C-alpha cells in the first residue's frame, strides 16, 4: 500500500519510485532486466503512456538502458565529474559512496622532451617528476593518471606514498592552486591505457588534459584517461 507521501504523487512518479527502490536495495542489479511497459500497466493499473514516461525518464537520467526489441535493463553505474572543477578523485569517489583504491604504476624523475617541455614552457631536458597511477572505484579502474610535476614546487613528490594519499592532496598543500586549464578530448586508448583500465578493444576514452599554475608558474601537467563506458563529465552553469 502506498504511504501518505506517495498517495498524492503522479502515477509515473510512483512507478519510478518503485523501480528506483528495487535498484537501490540491490534486488535489481546492473544489467538486470526490469519489467516491460506491459508488465507495469498490469501491475500498477496505469496507462501505457504513464509506464512509458516512467521508463523514458529513468533512461534519460542514466538509470536504465532501453534496447529496442530486446528489453529494458538497469544501467551500469557511471562515475561523474564536473568539467570545470579541480577535485581530488578520492573525494569524488567517496562522495558517491564508493571506495577508492590507488595502484601506483611508477614514480620517477624524468627529463622533459618534445611536447612535454612545451606544456610546461621549460627548456628541453629539464627535470620533472612523473607519477603513473590507476585509480579504482569499488575495484573498477576509472582513471589512469599520468602526472608531471615541476620539482622545485614539489620537492618531496618522489618520497610520497600515493597509495595512501593522492597527488592532488599533496600538491594542493605544496603548491597551492592559483589557476587551472582543462582540455577534454575523446580518444582511442593505446595498448597500455586499455590494459591498465581493463577496457574492451574498440572502446573510446575520455581524456582530460589538466594544467595547474602556482604563483604564475605551471606546477603540474596531468593526462587523465577514463573509460568511456564508466565515466562522464557533466556540469550546470549560470552565466
C-alpha positions in Angstrom: 0.0 0.0 0.0 1.4 3.5 -0.8 2.1 5.7 2.2 0.7 9.1 2.7 3.6 10.8 0.9 3.2 8.7 -2.2 -0.5 8.7 -2.4 -0.7 12.2 -3.9 2.2 11.6 -6.3 1.6 11.4 -10.1 1.3 7.8 -11.2 4.5 7.9 -13.3 6.5 9.0 -10.2 5.1 6.1 -8.2 6.4 3.8 -10.9 9.8 5.5 -11.0 10.0 5.2 -7.2 9.2 1.5 -7.3 11.9 0.9 -9.9 14.5 3.0 -8.0 13.7 1.3 -4.8 14.4 -2.1 -6.3 17.7 -0.9 -7.8 18.7 0.8 -4.5 18.1 -2.3 -2.4 20.1 -4.4 -4.8 17.1 -6.5 -5.9 17.7 -5.4 -9.5 21.5 -5.3 -10.1 23.3 -3.7 -13.0 22.3 -5.3 -16.3 19.2 -6.9 -14.8 16.0 -6.8 -16.9 13.3 -4.6 -15.5 9.5 -5.0 -16.1 8.3 -4.1 -19.5 5.6 -1.4 -20.2 3.0 -4.1 -20.4 4.1 -5.5 -17.1 3.9 -2.1 -15.5 0.5 -1.4 -16.9 -0.8 -4.7 -15.4 1.0 -4.4 -12.1 0.1 -0.7 -11.4 -3.1 -0.4 -13.3 -1.7 2.6 -15.2 -1.9 3.6 -18.8 0.8 2.7 -21.3 1.6 6.4 -21.6 2.3 6.6 -17.9 4.5 3.4 -18.0 6.4 4.8 -21.0 7.0 8.1 -19.3 8.5 6.5 -16.2 10.8 4.3 -18.2 11.8 7.1 -20.6 12.7 9.5 -17.7 14.8 6.8 -16.0 16.6 6.2 -19.3 17.2 10.0 -19.7 18.6 10.1 -16.2 21.0 7.2 -17.0 19.4 4.8 -14.6 18.0 2.4 -17.3 19.1 1.3 -20.7 16.3 0.5 -23.3 17.2 -1.7 -26.2 14.6 -1.8 -29.0 13.2 -5.3 -29.5 15.2 -6.7 -26.5 14.0 -5.0 -23.3 14.9 -2.5 -20.6 17.8 -3.1 -18.3 19.5 -1.5 -15.2 22.4 0.6 -16.4 25.9 0.2 -15.2 26.8 2.9 -12.7 28.9 5.6 -14.1 31.3 8.0 -12.3 30.5 11.7 -12.8 32.7 14.7 -12.5 32.3 18.4 -13.2 34.3 19.6 -16.3 35.5 22.9 -14.7 36.3 21.8 -11.2 39.7 20.6 -10.0 38.8 17.9 -7.4 40.5 15.1 -5.7 39.4 11.9 -7.3 39.4 10.1 -4.0 36.9 12.7 -2.7 34.7 12.3 -5.8 34.5 8.6 -5.2 33.8 8.8 -1.5 31.1 11.4 -2.2 29.4 8.9 -4.4 29.5 6.3 -1.6 32.3 4.3 -3.3 35.7 3.0 -2.1 38.8 4.5 -3.6 42.0 2.5 -4.2 45.2 3.7 -5.9 47.5 1.4 -7.8 50.9 3.0 -8.2 52.5 2.0 -11.6 55.6 4.2 -11.5 57.1 7.2 -9.6 60.3 8.6 -11.0 62.4 11.6 -12.2 62.5 12.1 -15.9 63.7 14.7 -18.5 61.1 16.9 -20.3 61.4 16.3 -24.0 59.2 17.3 -27.0 55.6 18.3 -26.3 56.1 17.8 -22.6 58.7 20.6 -22.4 56.3 22.8 -24.4 53.4 22.0 -22.0 55.5 23.4 -19.1 57.1 26.2 -21.1 60.6 24.9 -20.0 63.8 24.1 -21.7 64.1 20.6 -23.3 65.6 18.0 -20.9 64.7 20.0 -17.8 64.0 17.6 -14.9 60.4 16.7 -14.0 58.8 14.3 -11.5 56.4 11.8 -13.0 53.8 9.5 -11.5 51.6 7.0 -13.1 48.6 5.8 -11.0 45.4 3.9 -11.7 42.5 5.0 -9.6 39.9 2.4 -8.8 36.3 2.9 -7.6 35.0 -0.2 -5.9 37.8 -2.2 -7.5 36.9 -1.0 -11.0 39.6 1.2 -12.7 38.1 4.5 -13.7 41.1 6.8 -14.2 44.7 6.4 -15.4 46.6 9.4 -14.2 49.9 10.3 -15.9 51.1 13.4 -14.0 54.2 15.5 -14.4 55.3 17.9 -11.7 57.9 20.8 -11.5 60.4 19.6 -8.9 61.2 23.0 -7.4 57.5 23.4 -6.5 57.0 19.9 -5.0 60.4 18.8 -3.7 59.0 15.8 -1.7 57.0 14.4 -4.6 59.1 11.2 -5.1 59.0 10.4 -1.4 55.2 10.4 -1.1 53.2 7.2 -0.7 50.5 7.7 -3.4 48.6 4.6 -2.3 47.7 6.5 0.9 47.3 10.0 -0.4 46.7 11.3 -3.9 49.0 13.7 -5.9 46.2 16.2 -5.8 46.1 16.1 -1.9 49.9 16.6 -1.8 50.1 19.3 -4.4 47.2 21.4 -3.0 49.4 21.9 0.1 52.9 22.0 -1.5 51.9 24.2 -4.5 48.5 25.8 -3.8 46.3 26.1 -6.9 46.1 29.5 -8.5 44.7 28.7 -11.9 43.8 25.6 -13.9 43.1 24.7 -17.5 41.1 21.7 -18.7 41.0 20.3 -22.3 38.6 17.4 -22.9 39.0 15.0 -25.8 37.6 11.7 -27.0 40.4 9.4 -28.0 41.1 5.8 -28.7 43.5 4.4 -26.0 46.8 2.8 -26.7 47.6 -0.7 -25.6 49.0 0.4 -22.2 46.0 2.5 -21.3 43.5 -0.1 -22.4 45.3 -2.8 -20.4 45.6 -0.7 -17.2 41.9 0.5 -17.4 40.7 -3.0 -18.3 38.9 -1.8 -21.4 37.5 -3.7 -24.3 39.2 -3.3 -27.7 37.5 -0.6 -29.7 36.1 1.3 -26.6 37.0 5.0 -26.6 38.5 7.1 -23.7 37.6 10.4 -22.3 40.9 12.3 -21.9 41.2 15.3 -19.7 44.4 17.3 -20.1 44.9 19.4 -17.0 47.5 22.1 -16.3 47.7 23.9 -13.0 49.5 27.1 -12.1 51.1 28.2 -8.8 52.4 31.8 -8.4 52.3 32.3 -12.1 54.3 29.1 -12.9 52.9 25.8 -14.3 53.2 23.4 -11.4 51.8 20.2 -12.9 50.5 18.7 -16.1 48.2 15.7 -15.9 46.8 13.4 -18.6 43.7 11.7 -17.1 42.3 8.8 -19.2 38.8 7.5 -18.3 36.9 4.5 -19.8 34.1 5.9 -21.9 31.6 3.4 -20.6 32.4 4.0 -17.0 32.9 7.8 -16.7 31.2 11.0 -17.8 31.6 14.7 -17.1 28.6 17.0 -16.6 28.1 20.4 -15.2 25.5 23.1 -14.7 26.4 26.7 -15.4 24.9 30.1 -14.7 26.2 32.9 -17.0 
